[in-house]
Amino acid sequence: MDKTRIKKTIIPLTIVMLFLLVTYFGNQLYAETFGNPGVDYSYIFKDFNESVPFVSWHIYPYIIAYPFWFFSFLYIGYRSEKNMYIISTVAVVAFIICGIWYFFWQSDVEAWRTTSGLFIDGNYLTPRTDLNFTESIVMWIYQSAGPRNALPSMHTISSWVAILGVRLDKNMPKLPKSIIYVIAIIIIIATQTLKQHYIIDLIVGVFLTEAIFWVVIKLKWYKYIGKILKKINVKFNLKQKED
């Protein structure tokens, strides 16, 4: 394993994760502080939403999302510096758009969560007291991240960015490629079956990420971002100037 190639991923990965955390939790805090419940988009594809079952054990692939994104990014960046700059640019642009959208047009899935059966009489303020271990983890997720920032789904966006990284790397070995694809898709499905998102949140997340990817490739934005990241890496001795 080449440590130099790993070092090159540290700054881009840190920047992407900072944008993700600030966008998501910053807007959650803002919504809670100022009492902005947002809009319930359950009426879009309502029949589909109502047909989605609650599957509590899907919380397990859902809670590994952050380490999954971390190691997927690390692996993609380790294999290709160019691909790392592409997915970094896509992710940052997507998170900026999400941050602006959440700030001005907040969404809400509180009513959706109450259909999980984890609350007494469907009252969001009264969780059941007889939850099993798996259901308790779901409740912990519900309580640690409010029912905001739903449209578009950042879990979907981040997982789709990992898929884009796989698609860019034509020579990636089949095993890691399959693992990234499978886990990413399962996480995306879990956003529905855990009552964390409506289907419109998923659809917009995928289409937004694909649209940004097309623009980033077409206009070569990743080259500009890459130059900036390279300079930062050189400054912190994470990359040789002549690389």
C-alpha positions, 0 to 999 in steps of 0.5 A: 500500500502506497502511503503517499497516495493515501495522504493525497486523499486526506484534504479532499476527504476532510473538505467533503466531510466538512461540507456534508456535516455543516450542511446537514447538521447546520440546517437541522440546528437552524430548523430546530432553533427557529421552529421551522418544521418545513413542508411535508412532501408525502403527497408526491407519489402518495400511493407509493409512499403508503406502500413502503413497509417499515423494516427496522433491521435496515437500520444496520446498513443505514448506520454504516453510511458514514464509514462506508462513504469514508472508506469508499472515497478513500479507496476511489481516491487511492486508485485515481487522483483525477476521479477523487477530484471529480467526486469531490467536486460533485459532492461539494456542489451537491452539498452547497445546493442542499444547504441552500435548499434546506435553508430556504425550503425546508422539508419535514418527515415527522408524519412519515416517521410516525407510520413506523409503529414506534410511537404510541397512537402515532404521536411523535412526542410519545415513543413506545417504551417496549422497543426491542434493541433494533427498534431502539437504534432506529429511535436513537437515529430519529432523536439524534437527527430531527425529521428535517433536511429530507428533500433531497436525501443526502444519504442518497446523494452521498451513496450515489457519489460513491457509485459515480466513483465506481463508474469512473474507474473502469479497471476497479476489481470486481469484488470492491466494485460489487461491494460499493454498489451493493452497500450504496443501493442498500443504504438508498433503499433504507432511506425509504424503509426506515421512514427517513425519506419519501420517494421524491427525496430519493429521486431528486437526490439521484437526478441532482447528483447525476446532473451535477456530475454531467456539468462537472465533467462537461465544464471540467470544474474538477480541474479547477478544484483539483488545482486548489486541492493539489496546492493545499496538499503541497502546502501541508507536505501531503504531496510532492510539488512535482507530482 
